[in-house]
Amino acid sequence: MSSLPLLTAQLAAGCSLTAAEIEMAAGALAGEGDEGPKADFLSALARKGESAEEVAGFAAAFRARAIDPGVEAWAPRAIDIVGTGGDHAGGFNVSSMVVLVLASAGVTVMKHGNRGITSKCGSADLLGALGVKLDAPPEKLRGALAELGFVFFFAPAYHPAFKHIAPVRKALAAQGQRTVFNILGQLINPGRPAHLLLGVFAEPWVEKLAAALQALGTQSGLAVHGVIGPDRGIDELTTATENRVRGFGRWRAIDARWEAGEFALPPAPFAELVGGDLPQNLALVEAVLAGRGPGGLVDTIVLNAAVSLWIVGRVPTVRDGLPAARELLLGGAVKRKIAATREFYSS
């Protein structure tokens, strides 16, 4: 008999779940069975409000259920740059470009993502169009880490436990109901990189997700959110917004609001960060690499790359990382990395 109805009643009474109860729930959600109790449980959890401990518990449970790509040798020095999505801000795929800048700098990157769900163009869509083979087997991906310095884990290929959860999530989304799975994907990278720059869809979740990542033992990183206006934001650190920033791991003391001026960067209009569908975003990639991209977009990519260099300890301050990041982006290194990526996956 499913344990979900009893746990749902507990959540409805306002009680949080213990680690053992979370593991029990994860097993029931990932197994075959009636979708009704699953939907009731996820709705009750969202209504109660997921605690940082519950988020960390579910992340740990589904990390354990993920397929292991066998990249332990790279994980201690690797970083993921990812956003939760769900902000409906229409921003360009900044994180995908940051991956290429960092790999060009010799920083190991393990990006975990999917096709666009709440956006017109997800990281998988853009990186796939730039040459990454989304269905590459683990041995090919280990070769990519060795040769290219970065890898993309296509989420559906590594999380078979989600097979029996996806229909429930879809049905609840159609009713306007988010679930804990809207933010779990960014916490369950199968490569388990030691560092993370996490963009968060809503400001109240910054503190909670930073605490969850602290509980999960992440070595270092930041949770960030760009505030566009009242009740409107983006899951990105940008030069067009005030940015809520909260650290975890080695940077857990960071609790701040950052703006472009603190890094001697000009504030940009948010319109310069807006992306579109895949053809539009590919055109933006070409424009950026040719030195004719929107200034705010270029500066935002550079800022995120510099912050990432700082997170992994490659530079002593964020400002120190800006010149190198800009040169890599605009000086031809990223263009060469894209060419090398196409060649690697076509062979």
Order of alpha helices (4+ residues) and beta strands (2+ residues): alpha-alpha-alpha-alpha-beta-alpha-beta-alpha-alpha-beta-alpha-alpha-alpha-beta-alpha-beta-beta-beta-beta-alpha-alpha-alpha-alpha
